[in-house]
């Protein structure tokens, strides 16, 4: 088993309901999980063995975008996210219910979910879109001057605060106008049965490429929910309160085969097959930070129309004649696993960009026949690179 295998399969579902809760929203959870597995497949890259995503964070961020989509764009997002709903209202209600259910996480668990939108102060949000974001996602709405460096600090501070400082410096440069949406998820919990530090020791680990490495391996014996499936074994390590658990999937052969198998599986059925068994669990102790642009992966899953400046339909977002499209989707995650428990955080940012404004065909006559100023500027940061005052141009 490669390190990528363990990280992806043991952790991608770390914020899931335990078997006792599997019946709350089984259909929706299965579709959310299938989207996560499919997206993880698309993110595989040579030389990058570890992948860590939060399907929940990505679903919520794209769910906010979905509320402002229409036509073929809405259909594509619905299909890729596997909402499988006959109406926008039903899909958003389902996603909103999932968010509220997770926030009621119980004692001993810290789970925070936050959503925010920044919009250029010259743009007016569509009233229905604004209402959907506030009511369904409890989204924080703020006006912003995108070329002001202070906006970059505001967004990065919001992400850092929402993830308890685990994700800092989310954006390297200010986003482009007119709109930027973000979701953040933070999770912290202690194991129901902690690993004993004195039993942690160095042990070889063998990545899929044939190399070897040494890891700090935690170990404990006990009774755990366990199942042996076709081509893999799975164990659940519950957190305090038993509602949340980390599921570790160990493939008999390759990771890719198991990934394809899991995305077609029912999570409720898989969890229902777990039985309490005595056994021993050895788990690497680690800390992982991961980031990825999701554009190509989402396009590969069938959401290309949303990134197409000519075909994207987001007319439900803002008032006026500007056409919006998705310019970029950024995802960053953090996970630390040790003897006491786990801490995980994720942030997803979506850059909405605008095509050129459609204006009436008004004639004008602009003659530079007197002194004028010329400037060449970086539109992303608002930085002027060259500034000229031309009083007598030659």
Secondary structure, 3 states (H helix, E strand, C coil): CCHHHHHHHHHCCCCCECHHHCCCCHHHHHHHHHHHHHHHHHCCECCECCCCCCHHHHHHHHHHHHCCCCHHHHHHHHHHHCCCCCCHHHHHHHHHHHHHHHHCCCCCEEEEEEEEEEEECCCCECHHHHHHHHHHHCCEEEEECCCCHHHHHHHHHHHHHHCCCCCCCCCCCCCCCEEEEEEEEEEEEEECCCCCHHHCEEEEECCCCCCCEEEEEEEEEEEEEEEEECCEEEEEEEECCCCEEEEEEEECCCHHHHHHHHHCCCHHHHHHCCEEEEEEEEEEEEEEEEEEECHHHHHHHHHHHHHCCCCCCCCCCECCCCCEEEEEEEEEEEEEECCCEEEEEEEEEEEEEECCCCCCCCCCCCCCCCCEEEEEEECCCCEEEEEEEECCCC
